[in-house]
Amino acid sequence: GTTRGPVPCAPGLGSQEILSLTEANFRVSVGEIPCTFTAVYDLQKGAYAFMVVSPPQTNAGAYDLTVGLRSPSCGCVAAENLHSLQSQAIVYSSGSVSYVDYVLVIDGSGSMLTSDPLYIRLTVAQNVVEQARDGDSLAVIRFVDTADVIYPLSVVDPSTRQAMKDNITTIGDMGSTFILGGLQLAKALLEQSTTQNPKVVVLLTDGTDVPD
């Protein structure tokens, strides 16, 4: 099985700032095997962040994670040389498949009108749901002035996957930002889980905690 979850990794672009790229412009691999991923540009950090789903490997052990640009890509010179490698970033254990318990904690406050007018956070959240395996568990939390569970921790299958994605689309942009409340609720959900799965919290916010 695998130990997997969000793995932050930004291509070493040096002084070159390349915007408006999509997943099609990148290549991501664990060991030598290409993998499924979601890419989002972080305006504050000036880098792309990736949610990586690790592919099956023949043997247990630690594998390198490599993220790079496909060549040619957006007119970038020597794009094939632009890459980032994290040594032994993904660990595969022996034995049965290890599923994951995910909780998506999503900002629905009024500040998102300006910081995320294209609702990129909702697209990322839906991509996480889409990339989760049947057998993983996932919950969705929205936080504004308060935090609430809009989809309880449930095993992912074709029917729950679509319901989770539909619930994510209901998240708007009104009210204050109570990040702590969302994280506390996520912690409570994971503590109530009866599985021995690894636990992952994915926080999608503009980063300002402003409770009433």
C-alpha positions as CSV (number, residue, x, y, z in Angstrom):
1,G,0.0,0.0,0.0
2,T,1.0,3.6,-0.1
3,T,1.2,6.5,2.3
4,R,-0.1,9.4,0.3
5,G,-1.6,12.8,0.6
6,P,-1.0,16.5,-0.4
7,V,2.7,16.8,-1.4
8,P,3.7,20.5,-1.9
9,C,6.3,20.8,-4.7
10,A,7.1,23.8,-6.9
11,P,9.2,23.6,-10.1
12,G,12.5,25.4,-9.8
13,L,11.8,28.1,-12.3
14,G,14.5,30.5,-10.9
15,S,13.7,34.0,-12.1
16,Q,11.2,32.9,-14.7
17,E,7.6,33.5,-13.6
18,I,5.2,31.5,-15.8
19,L,1.5,32.0,-15.2
20,S,-1.7,30.4,-16.6
21,L,-0.3,26.9,-16.8
22,T,-2.5,23.9,-16.4
23,E,-1.9,20.2,-15.5
24,A,-1.3,19.6,-19.2
25,N,1.9,21.7,-19.0
26,F,3.5,19.7,-16.2
27,R,4.8,16.2,-15.8
28,V,4.8,14.6,-12.3
29,S,6.3,11.2,-11.5
30,V,7.0,9.1,-8.4
31,G,10.1,7.1,-9.1
32,E,9.9,6.7,-12.9
33,I,6.1,6.3,-13.0
34,P,3.8,9.2,-14.1
35,C,1.0,10.0,-11.6
36,T,-2.3,11.9,-11.4
37,F,-2.1,15.4,-9.9
38,T,-3.8,18.7,-9.5
39,A,-1.8,22.0,-10.0
40,V,-2.8,25.4,-8.7
41,Y,-0.8,28.7,-8.9
42,D,-0.3,30.4,-5.5
43,L,-0.2,34.1,-6.1
44,Q,1.2,34.9,-2.7
45,K,4.1,32.5,-2.9
46,G,4.7,32.9,-6.7
47,A,4.8,29.1,-7.2
48,Y,2.6,26.2,-8.3
49,A,1.3,23.8,-5.7
50,F,0.5,20.2,-6.5
51,M,-1.9,17.6,-5.0
52,V,-0.3,14.3,-6.0
53,V,-1.9,10.8,-6.1
54,S,0.9,8.3,-5.9
55,P,0.8,5.5,-8.5
56,P,1.3,1.8,-7.7
57,Q,4.9,0.6,-7.3
58,T,6.2,-3.0,-7.6
59,N,8.2,-2.8,-4.3
60,A,7.8,-1.2,-0.9
61,G,10.2,1.7,0.0
62,A,10.8,5.4,-0.5
63,Y,10.6,6.9,-3.9
64,D,11.6,10.3,-5.4
65,L,8.9,12.8,-6.4
66,T,9.7,14.8,-9.6
67,V,7.7,17.8,-10.9
68,G,8.7,19.5,-14.2
69,L,7.5,21.3,-17.3
70,R,6.6,19.5,-20.4
71,S,8.7,20.6,-23.4
72,P,7.8,22.7,-25.4
73,S,5.7,24.5,-22.8
74,C,4.4,28.1,-23.1
75,G,7.4,29.2,-25.1
76,C,9.7,28.6,-22.2
77,V,13.3,28.0,-23.3
78,A,14.7,24.7,-22.2
79,A,11.5,23.7,-20.4
80,E,12.7,20.2,-20.0
81,N,15.4,21.4,-17.6
82,L,12.9,23.1,-15.3
83,H,12.1,20.6,-12.6
84,S,12.0,20.0,-8.9
85,L,12.9,16.8,-7.2
86,Q,12.1,15.8,-3.6
87,S,14.3,12.8,-2.6
88,Q,12.4,9.8,-1.1
89,A,9.2,12.0,-0.7
90,I,6.7,9.1,-1.1
91,V,6.8,6.0,1.1
92,Y,5.2,2.8,0.1
93,S,4.6,0.2,2.7
94,S,4.3,-3.5,2.2
95,G,1.0,-5.4,2.7
96,S,-2.5,-4.4,1.9
97,V,-3.6,-1.2,0.3
98,S,-3.7,1.8,2.7
99,Y,-6.7,4.0,2.1
100,V,-6.8,7.6,3.4
101,D,-9.3,9.6,5.4
102,Y,-9.6,13.1,3.9
103,V,-11.3,16.2,5.3
104,L,-11.6,19.2,2.9
105,V,-11.9,22.5,4.9
106,I,-13.1,25.2,2.5
107,D,-13.3,29.0,3.0
108,G,-16.8,30.4,2.2
109,S,-16.2,33.9,3.5
110,G,-16.8,37.2,1.9
111,S,-13.1,37.9,1.3
112,M,-13.0,35.1,-1.3
113,L,-15.0,37.4,-3.6
114,T,-11.7,39.3,-4.3
115,S,-9.1,36.7,-3.5
116,D,-10.7,33.8,-5.4
117,P,-13.3,35.3,-7.8
118,L,-13.0,32.3,-10.2
119,Y,-13.7,29.8,-7.4
120,I,-10.4,28.0,-7.9
121,R,-10.7,26.6,-4.4
122,L,-13.9,24.7,-5.3
123,T,-12.3,23.3,-8.5
124,V,-9.3,22.1,-6.5
125,A,-11.6,20.5,-3.9
126,Q,-13.6,18.7,-6.6
127,N,-10.4,17.5,-8.2
128,V,-9.3,16.0,-4.8
129,V,-12.7,14.2,-4.7
130,E,-12.3,13.0,-8.2
131,Q,-8.8,11.7,-7.6
132,A,-9.6,9.9,-4.4
133,R,-9.8,6.2,-4.8
134,D,-12.9,4.1,-4.2
135,G,-12.3,3.0,-0.6
136,D,-10.8,6.2,0.7
137,S,-13.0,8.3,3.0
138,L,-13.8,12.0,2.6
139,A,-15.7,14.8,4.4
140,V,-16.3,18.4,3.4
141,I,-16.4,21.3,5.8
142,R,-17.4,24.9,5.0
143,F,-16.3,27.7,7.3
144,V,-17.5,31.3,7.4
145,D,-18.5,32.9,10.8
146,T,-19.0,29.4,12.0
147,A,-18.0,26.0,10.6
148,D,-20.3,23.2,9.5
149,V,-20.1,19.8,7.8
150,I,-21.7,19.9,4.4
151,Y,-20.8,16.2,3.7
152,P,-20.0,13.8,6.5
153,L,-17.0,11.5,6.5
154,S,-18.0,8.8,4.0
155,V,-16.4,6.0,2.0
156,V,-15.8,7.2,-1.6
157,D,-17.6,5.3,-4.3
158,P,-19.2,6.5,-7.6
159,S,-22.4,7.7,-6.0
160,T,-20.8,9.5,-3.0
161,R,-18.1,11.0,-5.2
162,Q,-20.7,12.8,-7.2
163,A,-22.7,13.9,-4.1
164,M,-19.5,15.3,-2.6
165,K,-18.7,17.3,-5.7
166,D,-22.3,18.6,-5.9
167,N,-22.1,19.7,-2.2
168,I,-18.9,21.6,-2.9
169,T,-20.6,23.8,-5.5
170,T,-23.0,25.1,-2.8
171,I,-20.1,27.0,-1.0
172,G,-20.4,30.7,-1.6
173,D,-18.5,33.8,-0.4
174,M,-20.3,35.6,2.4
175,G,-19.5,36.3,6.1
176,S,-16.3,36.3,8.2
177,T,-13.4,33.8,8.2
178,F,-13.2,31.4,11.1
179,I,-10.4,29.1,10.0
180,L,-9.8,27.7,13.6
181,G,-13.4,26.5,13.7
182,G,-13.1,24.7,10.5
183,L,-9.9,23.0,11.6
184,Q,-11.3,22.1,15.0
185,L,-14.3,20.5,13.3
186,A,-12.0,18.5,10.9
187,K,-10.0,17.3,13.9
188,A,-13.2,16.1,15.6
189,L,-14.3,14.2,12.5
190,L,-11.0,12.4,12.1
191,E,-10.9,11.5,15.8
192,Q,-14.4,9.9,15.4
193,S,-13.2,7.8,12.4
194,T,-13.1,4.1,13.2
195,T,-10.5,3.3,10.5
196,Q,-6.7,3.0,10.9
197,N,-6.2,5.0,7.7
198,P,-3.7,7.9,7.5
199,K,-5.5,11.2,8.1
200,V,-5.2,14.2,5.8
201,V,-6.8,17.7,6.2
202,V,-6.8,19.9,3.0
203,L,-7.3,23.6,3.9
204,L,-8.4,25.9,1.1
205,T,-8.5,29.6,2.2
206,D,-7.0,33.0,1.6
207,G,-5.3,32.7,4.9
208,T,-6.9,35.4,7.1
209,D,-8.6,34.2,10.3
210,V,-11.2,36.7,11.3
211,P,-13.9,35.3,13.7
212,D,-16.7,37.5,14.9
